[in-house]
Amino acid sequence: MAKILVATDKPFAAIAVKGIREVAESAGMELVLLEKYTEKSQLLDAVKDVDAIIIRSDIIDKEVLDAAKQVKIVVRAGAGYDNVDLDATTANGIVVMNTPGQNSNAVAELVFGMLVYGARSFFNGASGWELKGKKLGILAYGNVGRNVARIAKGFDMDLYAYDAYTPAAAIEKDGVKPVASTKELFETCQIVSLHIPATAETKGSINFELMNSMPKNAIVINTARKEVIDEAGLTKMFEERPDFKYISDIKPAIDAEFAAKYADRYFSTPKKMGAQTAEANINAGIAAARQIVDFIQNGNEQFRVN
């Protein structure tokens, strides 16, 4: 009997665990839970005799993989997977998958919760401005980006997007204007919402030059990854552009400094909240379980990322 481990320092909701268990057991597989663990040694012990692992933001590194002698597949319940050592998993012959699209609406809704908050001067009593008619740039037009565009239409915003891997025609089909580069997107749009992964190409790519090219009263919303922001450039933006605001779902390394100096132009959630909805929690967990079952029973590698 194949054994699936759910290893979550930050646990799934009980209803999500129930759904994961139903998927596993209906396929004749055993489910093992490791929730709210406090020591890495607990994870190392738990992976020793399992065939598959479901994680959230938990770290799967070489040490974990070396202890996981039977593991054939790791599924990250969510879109990002930079918490998994892909080189080590590949070297160990382990498949890694994510669950794209399951958290997309939750993240997109958070974008607009934070955007309204920023546009209205963080509800501090000062006058703000409306979103209607403003130019919104979407950097990376994947699952989250498309949901951001869908919601933005309800605000009657002017929509632009750039994605090096999505054809312009596919963007235009959604009533969004494609642009030719990240540079053009920032130069055109008062608001830019980031949805790019943290890769060698993108880390530190959102720099002073890009942000400073934005029109007056610029807002950058980051629900992607901390690493894509050049924090030295961000600091310079705060110093030189008093009209600029930065709102993030991922704390910068110098969060305390930004919060102390620029409280009227900076906000970050205390912890990453993009996928923190009951619906996203359930969707991603159950999707992970289904992908594991399909892989073990049928060899389906559709969502493989390594």
Secondary structure by P-SEA (a helix, b strand, c coil): cbbbbbcccccccaaaaaaaaaaaaaacbbbbbbcccccaaaaaaaaccccccccccccccaaaaaacccccccccccccccccaaaaaaaabbbbbbbcccaaaaaaaaaaaaaaaaaacccccccccccccbbbbbccccaaaaaaaaaaaaaccccccccccccaaaaaaacccccccaaaaaacccbbbbbccccccccccccaaaaaacccbbbbbbcccccccaaaaaaaaaaccccbbbbccccccaaaaaaacccccccccccccccccaaaaaaaaaaaaaaaaaaaaccccccccc
